Amino acid sequence: MQTIIVAVLSESGIRLISAHHKPEYDNNYEVENAIGAFQVAFVRECGIKCLSNKRCLSFFYNNLTGTCILHSDPFTYTVMSFSEKGWKFYLSQERANRCLVSFFYYRELDLCYNFGPPIQGSVVHEEFVCPGTELMRIDSNERQDYIKLVTADIGRVYPYRICIQGKQVQGNWTYNDGSTMEYFRWLPNQPSGSSNVISMSRMHNNSWVNLDNGKNCTYMCELRSQS
């Protein structure tokens, strides 16, 4: 497996970011929602462009045409639309202990995350769901839009809503650490019902709804920065 490693200067110092070839995606690529497209001489040049861009998490490189396409998406729950010979897909990984090995790192939002399989919504607040980390917290438009981007096609794998962090305590919605939630994207007439679980509904442009009691959901875990 081909690997590209680049030292990137950040506010906290020098970070090592690597990009790994994922052969299972060979000859597939995507242009929609790309950060940018370039003509380059070598794959390493494409890798440097990606790893030097905080919004870039993955890239496609065509060794026949020299085309380089940068993306913010790991393409776990989004589908590549095009097929053509020569394309290879590379996924970046942070190598300086900010993230866990199995987590993706979106540097623009300093977001370390991974995806979880379906579970029953009633247990989503339990510690075993995201051991050592926590359920995805959405507290800004930027996070909301990014989660929408990277889960665009999750319905092709799991026909469930996405559970996110937040529960009602004495009439107030709070995060797991007890701090008060100030950002919401509720669908009109929500929250409703007796559920204490927030979920994102793809059918309603990822607006938030209470997950019905007894329903399943998928989820995302994140490792928050300690700084």
GROMACS elastic network, one bead per residue, 0.5 to 0.9 nm:
[ bonds ]
;  ai    aj funct       b0    kb
    1    20     6  0.70329   500
    1    21     6  0.59633   500
    1    22     6  0.76441   500
    1    23     6  0.78872   500
    2    19     6  0.83433   500
    2    20     6  0.60608   500
    2    21     6  0.54257   500
    2    22     6  0.86731   500
    2    90     6  0.89471   500
    3    18     6  0.67140   500
    3    19     6  0.55894   500
    3    21     6  0.64430   500
    3    90     6  0.85660   500
    4    17     6  0.83878   500
    4    18     6  0.53894   500
    4    19     6  0.50580   500
    4    20     6  0.66395   500
    4    21     6  0.87241   500
    4    43     6  0.89032   500
    4    44     6  0.67089   500
    4    47     6  0.67331   500
    4    48     6  0.83887   500
    4    92     6  0.88802   500
    5    16     6  0.67749   500
    5    17     6  0.58095   500
    5    19     6  0.64736   500
    5    20     6  0.89247   500
    5    47     6  0.84175   500
    5    48     6  0.85672   500
    5    51     6  0.85666   500
    6    15     6  0.83348   500
    6    16     6  0.58353   500
    6    17     6  0.54825   500
    6    18     6  0.62080   500
    6    19     6  0.85785   500
    6    47     6  0.82652   500
    6    48     6  0.67588   500
    6    51     6  0.67609   500
    6    52     6  0.81629   500
    7    14     6  0.62831   500
    7    15     6  0.56282   500
    7    17     6  0.63148   500
    7    18     6  0.86614   500
    7    51     6  0.85218   500
    7    52     6  0.87092   500
    8    13     6  0.83705   500
    8    14     6  0.55384   500
    8    15     6  0.51285   500
    8    16     6  0.61235   500
    8    17     6  0.68714   500
    8    51     6  0.73010   500
    8    52     6  0.63696   500
    9    12     6  0.80634   500
    9    13     6  0.58056   500
    9    15     6  0.62312   500
    9    16     6  0.87989   500
    9    52     6  0.86073   500
   10    13     6  0.51302   500
   10    14     6  0.58759   500
   10    15     6  0.67955   500
   11    14     6  0.82542   500
   12    15     6  0.82252   500
   14    96     6  0.88079   500
   15    94     6  0.75394   500
   15    95     6  0.72178   500
   15    96     6  0.58887   500
   16    93     6  0.86946   500
   16    94     6  0.63897   500
   16    95     6  0.53124   500
   16    96     6  0.59844   500
   17    51     6  0.64746   500
   17    52     6  0.89956   500
   17    92     6  0.66968   500
   17    93     6  0.57300   500
   17    95     6  0.56855   500
   17    96     6  0.78905   500
   18    47     6  0.86202   500
   18    51     6  0.75348   500
   18    91     6  0.81218   500
   18    92     6  0.53395   500
   18    93     6  0.52229   500
   18    94     6  0.65130   500
   18    95     6  0.69887   500
   19    47     6  0.69011   500
   19    50     6  0.88569   500
   19    51     6  0.77998   500
   19    57     6  0.87170   500
   19    58     6  0.76422   500
   19    59     6  0.87470   500
   19    90     6  0.56780   500
   19    91     6  0.51500   500
   19    93     6  0.61883   500
   19    94     6  0.89747   500
   20    89     6  0.82387   500
   20    90     6  0.50862   500
   20    91     6  0.52695   500
   20    92     6  0.62823   500
   20    93     6  0.78181   500
   21    25     6  0.89061   500
   21    88     6  0.70144   500
   21    89     6  0.58166   500
   21    91     6  0.66313   500
   22    25     6  0.60156   500
   22    26     6  0.73885   500
   22    88     6  0.74142   500
   22    89     6  0.57024   500
   22    90     6  0.58645   500
   22    91     6  0.71464   500
   23    26     6  0.51866   500
   23    27     6  0.89926   500
   23    88     6  0.70502   500
   23    89     6  0.72515   500
   23    90     6  0.87672   500
   24    89     6  0.86610   500
   25    28     6  0.57609   500
   25    29     6  0.80337   500
   25    80     6  0.88086   500
   25    87     6  0.84441   500
   25    88     6  0.67546   500
   25    89     6  0.61132   500
   26    29     6  0.82665   500
   26    83     6  0.87854   500
   26    84     6  0.89400   500
   26    85     6  0.80932   500
   26    86     6  0.76358   500
   26    87     6  0.58109   500
   26    89     6  0.65203   500
   27    62     6  0.85009   500
   27    82     6  0.84164   500
   27    83     6  0.55115   500
   27    84     6  0.51291   500
   27    86     6  0.57515   500
   27    88     6  0.61405   500
   27    89     6  0.84228   500
   28    60     6  0.85179   500
   28    80     6  0.63752   500
   28    81     6  0.75487   500
   28    82     6  0.56625   500
   28    84     6  0.62275   500
   28    85     6  0.79354   500
   28    86     6  0.87146   500
   28    87     6  0.60400   500
   28    88     6  0.71840   500
   28    89     6  0.77746   500
   29    59     6  0.89668   500
   29    60     6  0.63107   500
   29    61     6  0.86050   500
   29    69     6  0.85710   500
   29    80     6  0.55621   500
   29    81     6  0.66610   500
   29    82     6  0.53570   500
   29    83     6  0.62514   500
   29    84     6  0.77707   500
   29    87     6  0.65924   500
   29    88     6  0.77188   500
   29    89     6  0.74049   500
   30    33     6  0.82785   500
   30    34     6  0.76014   500
   30    60     6  0.78450   500
   30    69     6  0.79928   500
   30    71     6  0.87519   500
   30    79     6  0.83383   500
   30    80     6  0.51638   500
   30    81     6  0.56447   500
   30    82     6  0.60336   500
   30    83     6  0.86933   500
   31    34     6  0.54434   500
   31    35     6  0.89839   500
   31    36     6  0.87125   500
   31    37     6  0.83413   500
   31    69     6  0.71474   500
   31    70     6  0.87582   500
   31    71     6  0.86216   500
   31    80     6  0.86338   500
   31    81     6  0.80959   500
   31    82     6  0.83449   500
   32    81     6  0.84490   500
   33    36     6  0.87522   500
   33    71     6  0.71908   500
   33    72     6  0.82997   500
   33    73     6  0.89006   500
   33   149     6  0.83995   500
   34    37     6  0.73978   500
   34    69     6  0.66699   500
   34    70     6  0.57619   500
   34    72     6  0.74509   500
   34    73     6  0.88614   500
   35    55     6  0.75486   500
   35    56     6  0.72761   500
   35    69     6  0.75085   500
   35    70     6  0.53123   500
   35    71     6  0.53190   500
   35    72     6  0.70645   500
   36    68     6  0.82679   500
   36    69     6  0.58966   500
   36    70     6  0.54891   500
   36    71     6  0.75704   500
   37    67     6  0.70625   500
   37    68     6  0.54946   500
   37    70     6  0.63918   500
   38    46     6  0.80000   500
   38    66     6  0.82330   500
   38    67     6  0.58452   500
   38    68     6  0.50566   500
   38    69     6  0.65435   500
   38    70     6  0.86199   500
   39    46     6  0.85269   500
   39    65     6  0.80406   500
   39    66     6  0.55010   500
   39    68     6  0.60560   500
   39    69     6  0.89849   500
   40    43     6  0.74398   500
   40    44     6  0.89399   500
   40    45     6  0.62922   500
   40    46     6  0.64566   500
   40    65     6  0.88627   500
   40    66     6  0.52652   500
   40    67     6  0.63460   500
   40    68     6  0.66777   500
   41    44     6  0.85879   500
   41    45     6  0.69573   500
   41    46     6  0.84152   500
   41    63     6  0.87850   500
   41    66     6  0.58960   500
   41    67     6  0.86860   500
   42    45     6  0.54176   500
   42    46     6  0.68490   500
   42    47     6  0.89247   500
   42    61     6  0.88447   500
   42    63     6  0.76672   500
   42    66     6  0.69590   500
   43    46     6  0.50463   500
   43    47     6  0.61944   500
   43    48     6  0.86988   500
   43    61     6  0.64171   500
   43    62     6  0.82354   500
   43    63     6  0.73809   500
   43    66     6  0.79031   500
   43    68     6  0.79767   500
   44    48     6  0.61089   500
   44    49     6  0.85958   500
   45    48     6  0.51399   500
   45    49     6  0.63408   500
   45    50     6  0.87725   500
   45    68     6  0.88638   500
   46    49     6  0.51798   500
   46    50     6  0.63994   500
   46    51     6  0.87247   500
   46    59     6  0.77114   500
   46    60     6  0.83884   500
   46    61     6  0.70416   500
   46    66     6  0.89787   500
   46    67     6  0.84869   500
   46    68     6  0.57096   500
   46    69     6  0.80091   500
   46    70     6  0.82738   500
   47    50     6  0.51401   500
   47    51     6  0.60147   500
   47    52     6  0.83713   500
   47    58     6  0.88275   500
   47    59     6  0.74772   500
   47    61     6  0.88389   500
   47    68     6  0.87395   500
   47    90     6  0.82193   500
   47    92     6  0.89264   500
   48    51     6  0.51362   500
   48    52     6  0.58343   500
   48    53     6  0.84656   500
   49    52     6  0.53811   500
   49    53     6  0.64078   500
   49    56     6  0.85610   500
   49    68     6  0.89979   500
   49    70     6  0.81146   500
   50    53     6  0.52537   500
   50    54     6  0.79813   500
   50    55     6  0.81634   500
   50    56     6  0.52191   500
   50    57     6  0.71647   500
   50    58     6  0.70947   500
   50    59     6  0.68167   500
   50    69     6  0.88205   500
   50    70     6  0.61550   500
   50    71     6  0.81708   500
   50    92     6  0.84722   500
   51    54     6  0.72728   500
   51    55     6  0.89429   500
   51    56     6  0.66354   500
   51    57     6  0.76560   500
   51    58     6  0.86705   500
   51    92     6  0.74085   500
   52    55     6  0.89683   500
   52    56     6  0.80186   500
   53    56     6  0.54304   500
   53    57     6  0.86045   500
   53   107     6  0.84539   500
   53   108     6  0.84653   500
   54    57     6  0.79551   500
   54    72     6  0.88965   500
   54   106     6  0.72010   500
   54   109     6  0.84490   500
   54   110     6  0.89811   500
   55    70     6  0.88379   500
   55    71     6  0.75308   500
   55    72     6  0.55897   500
   55   106     6  0.66395   500
   55   107     6  0.63236   500
   55   108     6  0.51079   500
   55   109     6  0.83668   500
   56    59     6  0.75452   500
   56    70     6  0.60886   500
   56    71     6  0.53011   500
   56    73     6  0.78194   500
   56    92     6  0.82207   500
   56   106     6  0.73292   500
   56   107     6  0.78342   500
   56   108     6  0.82636   500
   57    70     6  0.78237   500
   57    71     6  0.60774   500
   57    73     6  0.60452   500
   57    74     6  0.64039   500
   57    90     6  0.87650   500
   57    91     6  0.63395   500
   57    92     6  0.53950   500
   57    93     6  0.79363   500
   57   104     6  0.79068   500
   57   105     6  0.70516   500
   57   106     6  0.61110   500
   57   107     6  0.79946   500
   58    69     6  0.86784   500
   58    70     6  0.62050   500
   58    71     6  0.52653   500
   58    72     6  0.62962   500
   58    73     6  0.63500   500
   58    74     6  0.60086   500
   58    75     6  0.84390   500
   58    89     6  0.73654   500
   58    90     6  0.55405   500
   58    92     6  0.56821   500
   59    68     6  0.70128   500
   59    69     6  0.54827   500
   59    71     6  0.56736   500
   59    72     6  0.85011   500
   59    73     6  0.88583   500
   59    74     6  0.89990   500
   59    88     6  0.83892   500
   59    89     6  0.59115   500
   59    90     6  0.53376   500
   59    91     6  0.67360   500
   59    92     6  0.84128   500
   60    67     6  0.80073   500
   60    68     6  0.57607   500
   60    69     6  0.51184   500
   60    70     6  0.66326   500
   60    71     6  0.82472   500
   60    87     6  0.64562   500
   60    88     6  0.55628   500
   60    90     6  0.62976   500
   61    64     6  0.89979   500
   61    65     6  0.86498   500
   61    66     6  0.68506   500
   61    67     6  0.57372   500
   61    69     6  0.65608   500
   61    70     6  0.89246   500
   61    86     6  0.78745   500
   61    87     6  0.55049   500
   61    88     6  0.53654   500
   61    89     6  0.66122   500
   61    90     6  0.80519   500
   62    65     6  0.56140   500
   62    66     6  0.53857   500
   62    67     6  0.52814   500
   62    68     6  0.67001   500
   62    69     6  0.89694   500
   62    85     6  0.79478   500
   62    88     6  0.62823   500
   63    66     6  0.53036   500
   63    67     6  0.74678   500
   63    86     6  0.54675   500
   63    87     6  0.67385   500
   63    88     6  0.79955   500
   64    67     6  0.81640   500
   64    85     6  0.80022   500
   64    86     6  0.55301   500
   64    87     6  0.80904   500
   65    68     6  0.89968   500
   65    86     6  0.78802   500
   67    87     6  0.88102   500
   71    74     6  0.79796   500
   72   106     6  0.72474   500
   72   146     6  0.84569   500
   72   149     6  0.85660   500
   72   150     6  0.81165   500
   73    76     6  0.80166   500
   73    78     6  0.79947   500
   73    91     6  0.89921   500
   73   106     6  0.86628   500
   73   146     6  0.87053   500
   73   149     6  0.73023   500
   73   150     6  0.55184   500
   74    77     6  0.81226   500
   74    78     6  0.82064   500
   74    91     6  0.65349   500
   74    92     6  0.84027   500
   74   104     6  0.74460   500
   74   150     6  0.71457   500
   75    79     6  0.66152   500
   75    80     6  0.75605   500
   75   150     6  0.68719   500
   75   151     6  0.85417   500
   76    79     6  0.79598   500
   76   115     6  0.84221   500
   76   150     6  0.75179   500
   76   151     6  0.78677   500
   76   153     6  0.88961   500
   76   154     6  0.82789   500
   77   115     6  0.89745   500
   77   150     6  0.62928   500
   77   151     6  0.50314   500
   77   152     6  0.65455   500
   77   153     6  0.52584   500
   77   155     6  0.82454   500
   77   156     6  0.81529   500
   77   157     6  0.76011   500
   78   149     6  0.81023   500
   78   150     6  0.63165   500
   78   151     6  0.61231   500
   78   152     6  0.55287   500
   78   154     6  0.66381   500
   78   156     6  0.89055   500
   79   152     6  0.83424   500
   79   153     6  0.63592   500
   79   154     6  0.89348   500
   79   156     6  0.89680   500
   80    83     6  0.81510   500
   83    87     6  0.81449   500
   84    87     6  0.66205   500
   85    88     6  0.89982   500
   91   104     6  0.88444   500
   92   104     6  0.77531   500
   92   105     6  0.77774   500
   93    99     6  0.85687   500
   93   101     6  0.78642   500
   93   103     6  0.80521   500
   93   104     6  0.65029   500
   93   105     6  0.65147   500
   94    97     6  0.73314   500
   94    98     6  0.70519   500
   94    99     6  0.65276   500
   94   100     6  0.85685   500
   94   101     6  0.81638   500
   94   103     6  0.88442   500
   94   104     6  0.78526   500
   94   105     6  0.63150   500
   95    98     6  0.76083   500
   95    99     6  0.77534   500
   95   100     6  0.89294   500
   95   101     6  0.81039   500
   96    99     6  0.77125   500
   97   100     6  0.68193   500
   97   101     6  0.84297   500
   98   105     6  0.85957   500
   98   112     6  0.77986   500
   98   223     6  0.84233   500
   98   225     6  0.75321   500
   99   102     6  0.81451   500
   99   103     6  0.61732   500
   99   104     6  0.75235   500
   99   105     6  0.68146   500
   99   111     6  0.86589   500
   99   112     6  0.56156   500
   99   113     6  0.81091   500
   99   223     6  0.68304   500
   99   224     6  0.89522   500
  100   103     6  0.53115   500
  100   104     6  0.82567   500
  100   112     6  0.77685   500
  100   113     6  0.87014   500
  100   223     6  0.78874   500
  101   104     6  0.81764   500
  102   113     6  0.85607   500
  102   114     6  0.71364   500
  103   112     6  0.58994   500
  103   113     6  0.50923   500
  103   115     6  0.85464   500
  103   221     6  0.88295   500
  103   222     6  0.81481   500
  103   223     6  0.85305   500
  104   111     6  0.79298   500
  104   112     6  0.55353   500
  104   113     6  0.53307   500
  104   114     6  0.61118   500
  105   108     6  0.89705   500
  105   109     6  0.88413   500
  105   110     6  0.70357   500
  105   111     6  0.56471   500
  105   113     6  0.66529   500
  106   109     6  0.60388   500
  106   110     6  0.58592   500
  106   111     6  0.51028   500
  106   112     6  0.65341   500
  106   113     6  0.82827   500
  107   111     6  0.63302   500
  107   112     6  0.83450   500
  108   111     6  0.76737   500
  109   112     6  0.88860   500
  109   142     6  0.79514   500
  109   143     6  0.75571   500
  110   224     6  0.83885   500
  110   225     6  0.77309   500
  111   143     6  0.89431   500
  111   222     6  0.70802   500
  111   223     6  0.74598   500
  111   224     6  0.72455   500
  111   225     6  0.83178   500
  112   221     6  0.83028   500
  112   222     6  0.54003   500
  112   223     6  0.53871   500
  112   224     6  0.70728   500
  112   225     6  0.86172   500
  113   136     6  0.77937   500
  113   220     6  0.66922   500
  113   221     6  0.54451   500
  113   223     6  0.64458   500
  113   224     6  0.89743   500
  114   219     6  0.88168   500
  114   220     6  0.56440   500
  114   221     6  0.55247   500
  114   222     6  0.67033   500
  115   218     6  0.78989   500
  115   219     6  0.62044   500
  115   221     6  0.64551   500
  116   119     6  0.84393   500
  116   129     6  0.84213   500
  116   130     6  0.85475   500
  116   218     6  0.60146   500
  116   219     6  0.51430   500
  116   220     6  0.55092   500
  116   221     6  0.71837   500
  117   158     6  0.82404   500
  117   217     6  0.82022   500
  117   218     6  0.54559   500
  117   219     6  0.69459   500
  117   220     6  0.87867   500
  118   121     6  0.87783   500
  118   158     6  0.73590   500
  118   160     6  0.75504   500
  118   162     6  0.89185   500
  118   216     6  0.62243   500
  118   217     6  0.52179   500
  118   219     6  0.72362   500
  119   122     6  0.84954   500
  119   123     6  0.75362   500
  119   124     6  0.73686   500
  119   129     6  0.86560   500
  119   215     6  0.86985   500
  119   216     6  0.53789   500
  119   217     6  0.56738   500
  119   218     6  0.62803   500
  119   219     6  0.81926   500
  120   123     6  0.59953   500
  120   124     6  0.70061   500
  120   213     6  0.89928   500
  120   214     6  0.67649   500
  120   215     6  0.60396   500
  120   217     6  0.62656   500
  120   218     6  0.86010   500
  121   124     6  0.51981   500
  121   125     6  0.83591   500
  121   163     6  0.73729   500
  121   197     6  0.68991   500
  121   211     6  0.70538   500
  121   212     6  0.82352   500
  121   213     6  0.73234   500
  121   214     6  0.68421   500
  121   215     6  0.59209   500
  121   216     6  0.51683   500
  121   217     6  0.58087   500
  121   218     6  0.85120   500
  122   125     6  0.76134   500
  122   126     6  0.87657   500
  122   195     6  0.84491   500
  122   196     6  0.83546   500
  122   197     6  0.75932   500
  122   213     6  0.69819   500
  122   214     6  0.68527   500
  122   215     6  0.79524   500
  122   216     6  0.82641   500
  123   126     6  0.54110   500
  123   127     6  0.89031   500
  123   128     6  0.88668   500
  123   129     6  0.76562   500
  124   127     6  0.83188   500
  124   128     6  0.87710   500
  124   129     6  0.62681   500
  124   130     6  0.88456   500
  124   135     6  0.80873   500
  124   163     6  0.74132   500
  124   164     6  0.85506   500
  124   165     6  0.86574   500
  124   197     6  0.76982   500
  124   217     6  0.85778   500
  124   219     6  0.82313   500
  125   128     6  0.86190   500
  125   129     6  0.72699   500
  125   130     6  0.89472   500
  125   135     6  0.77957   500
  125   165     6  0.78216   500
  125   166     6  0.86289   500
  125   167     6  0.83614   500
  125   176     6  0.81039   500
  125   197     6  0.82164   500
  126   129     6  0.58537   500
  126   130     6  0.80929   500
  127   130     6  0.60964   500
  127   131     6  0.59263   500
  127   132     6  0.81088   500
  127   133     6  0.86744   500
  127   134     6  0.79243   500
  128   131     6  0.51141   500
  128   132     6  0.85770   500
  129   133     6  0.89692   500
  129   134     6  0.80693   500
  129   135     6  0.77963   500
  129   219     6  0.89128   500
  129   221     6  0.83363   500
  130   133     6  0.52856   500
  130   134     6  0.52136   500
  130   135     6  0.62114   500
  130   220     6  0.83391   500
  130   221     6  0.57684   500
  130   222     6  0.80921   500
  131   134     6  0.72303   500
  131   221     6  0.88944   500
  132   223     6  0.80578   500
  133   221     6  0.64790   500
  133   222     6  0.58631   500
  133   223     6  0.50518   500
  133   224     6  0.74955   500
  134   137     6  0.81032   500
  134   165     6  0.80647   500
  134   176     6  0.80755   500
  134   220     6  0.85645   500
  134   221     6  0.54251   500
  134   222     6  0.55411   500
  134   223     6  0.65700   500
  134   224     6  0.79223   500
  135   163     6  0.82107   500
  135   164     6  0.60955   500
  135   165     6  0.52784   500
  135   166     6  0.88276   500
  135   176     6  0.84637   500
  135   219     6  0.72473   500
  135   220     6  0.60576   500
  135   222     6  0.61635   500
  135   223     6  0.88449   500
  136   163     6  0.82209   500
  136   164     6  0.53384   500
  136   165     6  0.55735   500
  136   219     6  0.74954   500
  136   220     6  0.53784   500
  136   221     6  0.50791   500
  136   222     6  0.54224   500
  136   223     6  0.87206   500
  137   143     6  0.84102   500
  137   164     6  0.62676   500
  137   165     6  0.50571   500
  137   166     6  0.76053   500
  137   175     6  0.76149   500
  137   221     6  0.86416   500
  137   222     6  0.78023   500
  138   141     6  0.81492   500
  138   142     6  0.87350   500
  138   143     6  0.56891   500
  138   144     6  0.60136   500
  138   147     6  0.86347   500
  138   164     6  0.73084   500
  138   165     6  0.73374   500
  138   166     6  0.89855   500
  138   183     6  0.76609   500
  138   184     6  0.83496   500
  139   142     6  0.84195   500
  139   143     6  0.67738   500
  139   144     6  0.76339   500
  139   181     6  0.76233   500
  139   182     6  0.73599   500
  139   183     6  0.51952   500
  139   184     6  0.75242   500
  140   143     6  0.53574   500
  140   144     6  0.62778   500
  140   145     6  0.86582   500
  140   183     6  0.64111   500
  140   184     6  0.84867   500
  141   145     6  0.60075   500
  141   146     6  0.84557   500
  141   183     6  0.85397   500
  141   185     6  0.89403   500
  142   145     6  0.52563   500
  142   146     6  0.61112   500
  142   147     6  0.86828   500
  143   146     6  0.50610   500
  143   147     6  0.61411   500
  143   148     6  0.84978   500
  144   147     6  0.54128   500
  144   148     6  0.62830   500
  144   149     6  0.87776   500
  144   185     6  0.85096   500
  144   206     6  0.82280   500
  145   148     6  0.50507   500
  145   149     6  0.62410   500
  145   150     6  0.89238   500
  145   206     6  0.89020   500
  146   149     6  0.50046   500
  146   150     6  0.63666   500
  146   151     6  0.86537   500
  147   150     6  0.53546   500
  147   151     6  0.61202   500
  147   152     6  0.83486   500
  147   206     6  0.89393   500
  148   151     6  0.54722   500
  148   152     6  0.58879   500
  148   200     6  0.89649   500
  148   202     6  0.82834   500
  148   205     6  0.82199   500
  148   206     6  0.65737   500
  149   152     6  0.54068   500
  149   153     6  0.89338   500
  150   153     6  0.80844   500
  150   154     6  0.85262   500
  151   154     6  0.51532   500
  151   155     6  0.82946   500
  151   162     6  0.89956   500
  152   155     6  0.77876   500
  152   202     6  0.80829   500
  153   156     6  0.57272   500
  153   157     6  0.76556   500
  154   157     6  0.53878   500
  154   158     6  0.59428   500
  154   159     6  0.75527   500
  154   160     6  0.84514   500
  155   158     6  0.50157   500
  155   160     6  0.69038   500
  155   161     6  0.85245   500
  155   202     6  0.82189   500
  156   159     6  0.69718   500
  158   161     6  0.84933   500
  158   217     6  0.85855   500
  158   218     6  0.75506   500
  159   217     6  0.84782   500
  159   218     6  0.89452   500
  160   201     6  0.84434   500
  160   202     6  0.88847   500
  160   215     6  0.85764   500
  160   216     6  0.65338   500
  160   217     6  0.50384   500
  160   218     6  0.63098   500
  161   199     6  0.59534   500
  161   200     6  0.56777   500
  161   201     6  0.54255   500
  161   202     6  0.69317   500
  161   206     6  0.88668   500
  161   211     6  0.80325   500
  161   216     6  0.77348   500
  161   217     6  0.50921   500
  161   218     6  0.63083   500
  161   219     6  0.83483   500
  162   198     6  0.84442   500
  162   199     6  0.52012   500
  162   200     6  0.51155   500
  162   201     6  0.71137   500
  162   202     6  0.84975   500
  162   206     6  0.88717   500
  162   217     6  0.54493   500
  162   219     6  0.51480   500
  162   220     6  0.77669   500
  163   197     6  0.70800   500
  163   198     6  0.58098   500
  163   200     6  0.64043   500
  163   211     6  0.78908   500
  163   216     6  0.89971   500
  163   217     6  0.58640   500
  163   218     6  0.60879   500
  163   219     6  0.50357   500
  163   220     6  0.76796   500
  164   197     6  0.77664   500
  164   198     6  0.58112   500
  164   199     6  0.57710   500
  164   200     6  0.73848   500
  164   219     6  0.65461   500
  164   220     6  0.73213   500
  164   221     6  0.88643   500
  165   174     6  0.85338   500
  165   175     6  0.61827   500
  165   176     6  0.70633   500
  165   197     6  0.79715   500
  165   198     6  0.69509   500
  165   199     6  0.86470   500
  166   173     6  0.62095   500
  166   174     6  0.54308   500
  166   176     6  0.67557   500
  166   181     6  0.74530   500
  166   196     6  0.81375   500
  166   197     6  0.69191   500
  166   198     6  0.63188   500
  167   172     6  0.80718   500
  167   173     6  0.53060   500
  167   174     6  0.55951   500
  167   175     6  0.66667   500
  167   176     6  0.77839   500
  167   196     6  0.53613   500
  167   197     6  0.60061   500
  167   198     6  0.71711   500
  168   171     6  0.59310   500
  168   172     6  0.52688   500
  168   174     6  0.61973   500
  168   175     6  0.89073   500
  168   196     6  0.59885   500
  168   197     6  0.83096   500
  169   172     6  0.52666   500
  169   173     6  0.61461   500
  169   174     6  0.67590   500
  169   178     6  0.87297   500
  169   196     6  0.89562   500
  170   173     6  0.83808   500
  172   180     6  0.71709   500
  172   181     6  0.80543   500
  173   179     6  0.87428   500
  173   180     6  0.62087   500
  173   181     6  0.56686   500
  173   182     6  0.84768   500
  174   177     6  0.77734   500
  174   178     6  0.55370   500
  174   179     6  0.54672   500
  174   182     6  0.86733   500
  175   178     6  0.54004   500
  175   179     6  0.55376   500
  175   180     6  0.64214   500
  175   181     6  0.62717   500
  176   179     6  0.74512   500
  177   180     6  0.89699   500
  178   181     6  0.89799   500
  181   184     6  0.76663   500
  184   207     6  0.89890   500
  184   208     6  0.76624   500
  185   200     6  0.89164   500
  185   206     6  0.83968   500
  185   207     6  0.55088   500
  185   208     6  0.54468   500
  185   209     6  0.86842   500
  186   189     6  0.79514   500
  186   190     6  0.56617   500
  186   191     6  0.67959   500
  186   200     6  0.89664   500
  186   207     6  0.56191   500
  186   209     6  0.60865   500
  186   210     6  0.89236   500
  187   190     6  0.54508   500
  187   191     6  0.78064   500
  187   201     6  0.89099   500
  187   204     6  0.75957   500
  187   206     6  0.88587   500
  187   207     6  0.52526   500
  187   208     6  0.55479   500
  187   209     6  0.61773   500
  188   191     6  0.83111   500
  188   207     6  0.89911   500
  188   209     6  0.89833   500
  189   192     6  0.68756   500
  189   209     6  0.89701   500
  190   193     6  0.86202   500
  190   208     6  0.76034   500
  190   209     6  0.58462   500
  190   210     6  0.70537   500
  191   195     6  0.87898   500
  191   198     6  0.84012   500
  191   208     6  0.80523   500
  191   209     6  0.59415   500
  191   210     6  0.56176   500
  192   195     6  0.77607   500
  192   209     6  0.77484   500
  192   210     6  0.63285   500
  193   196     6  0.87129   500
  193   210     6  0.71388   500
  193   211     6  0.88111   500
  193   212     6  0.75729   500
  193   213     6  0.88302   500
  194   210     6  0.82437   500
  194   212     6  0.80325   500
  194   213     6  0.76812   500
  195   198     6  0.81871   500
  195   210     6  0.59082   500
  195   211     6  0.61678   500
  195   212     6  0.60467   500
  195   213     6  0.58366   500
  196   210     6  0.69873   500
  196   211     6  0.77672   500
  196   213     6  0.87774   500
  197   209     6  0.84248   500
  197   210     6  0.56617   500
  197   211     6  0.55920   500
  197   212     6  0.82511   500
  197   213     6  0.87522   500
  198   208     6  0.64634   500
  198   209     6  0.58921   500
  198   211     6  0.60154   500
  199   206     6  0.86046   500
  199   207     6  0.82681   500
  199   208     6  0.55561   500
  199   209     6  0.54746   500
  199   210     6  0.60363   500
  199   211     6  0.57292   500
  199   217     6  0.77643   500
  199   219     6  0.88978   500
  200   204     6  0.83519   500
  200   205     6  0.84260   500
  200   207     6  0.55478   500
  200   209     6  0.63943   500
  200   210     6  0.87041   500
  200   211     6  0.87746   500
  201   204     6  0.54199   500
  201   205     6  0.66872   500
  201   207     6  0.56130   500
  201   208     6  0.61957   500
  201   209     6  0.68161   500
  202   205     6  0.52446   500
  202   207     6  0.74133   500
  203   206     6  0.69982   500
  203   207     6  0.84970   500
  204   207     6  0.55991   500
  204   208     6  0.83757   500
  209   212     6  0.88418   500
  210   213     6  0.88516   500
  211   214     6  0.85059   500
  211   215     6  0.67632   500
  211   216     6  0.83242   500
  211   217     6  0.81695   500
  212   215     6  0.56727   500
  212   216     6  0.87677   500
  213   216     6  0.88100   500
  224   227     6  0.88655   500
